[in-house]
């Protein structure tokens, strides 16, 4: 407890506690950006939940039948359609993430964030209009999803690379923890609200609310005092040479490369979120409100872990904690795949969120503090292909396996694969197991 003396009497001062525990919020630009992002993330999570349910509802009960090498094959259309969302999201990331990273090192990062948000808002608005006018086709949903993902691929490297410019190094761990916490708060509020609104209104309303949510981050970026300057060592040109510099840096730095491998393996094989509509409806036998509630489980676990990490100044033995959290993530995913009780499923899914948050905070700190500012945007661009591309490819893999062998097998096998591959990374990169000091670069 923090006390201050006033006229010889000790008083509890909550503002001092806030400054000590959440020091990054003292900085106006970070505070603006954090509030704007949380509002926008809530809208994005609402849309993600609505898109999954929309495609599930449009394709439910249908079967895809085709012949492969003379043998007839039948796939569940809803599982395949949900898995296809992963491919729709990963292609723009592959196409634009490296370019977005190079732009973040060569152009005004604030401007990139602004344009990314405006383009995303336009696609969300178009999707809302189509849904409100009675769209019954899945392809417009895929097109809008791809457009928003492409805009994110351009804007996300700038957003992440900007953080060390607006928060001093001594408050950086707290800022990363709060950013992760903000995402997870949105991941609770968004799906819960979406689940209720789908039942009483329509997915079109949710798409419209997502479009409105982008206004918050746009206003926040416009109000920021920080003004960016070009920092690319290759000048202002975005070229194959500058992209190559970023790739060489990432893959020649074992500490960064190993954390990205962990990212990819965990998110590729343990992508259970896209299958939640099927799990809710066909395994747990609940309705759309239950689906929305189940969608909050991972985020609730993340918030609990995020609060704990944000109130800590440092995390001891970061490497061991990182590996352990990914192992827990894989194990919880595997058990989630065989659970048939709603409460048990909720708890296991919450554990995956908590473990993922701890690993995400440590990975982000390691990467940001071990990357020079002039390369930070390109590092984030490469990381997007692992951190965001991994789960999207994982959704495709999960959808194909689920369509052929069932959802439980898809989730259980993914969790087991995550555990085995994490153990391989730990054996392959011993410096990751023993990593402790954030202040000293490990290359």
Buried (B, 14 or more C-beta within 10 A) or exposed (E): EBEEEEEEEEEEBEEEEEEEBBBBBBBEBBBBBBBBBBBBBBBBBBBBBBBBBBBBBBBBEEEBEEEEEEEEEEBBBBBBBBBBBBBBBBBBBBBBBBBBBBBBBBBBBBBBBBBBBEBBBBBBBBBBBBBBEEBEEBEBBBBBBBBBBBBBBBBBBBBBBBBBBBBEEEBBBBBBBBBBBBBBBBBBBBBBBBBBBBEEEBBBBBBBBBBBBBBBBBBBBEEBEBEBEEBBEBEEEBEEEBBBBBBEBBEEBBBBBBBBBBBBBBBBBBBBBBBBBBBBBBBBEBEBBBBBBBBBBBBBBBBBBBBBBBEBEEBEEBBBBBBBBBBBBBBBBBBBBBBEEBEBBBBBBBBBBBBBBBBBBBBBBBBBBBBEEBBBBBBBBBBBBBBBBBBBBBBBBBBBBBBBEBBBBBBBBBBBBBBEBBBEBBEEBEEBBEBEEBEEEBE
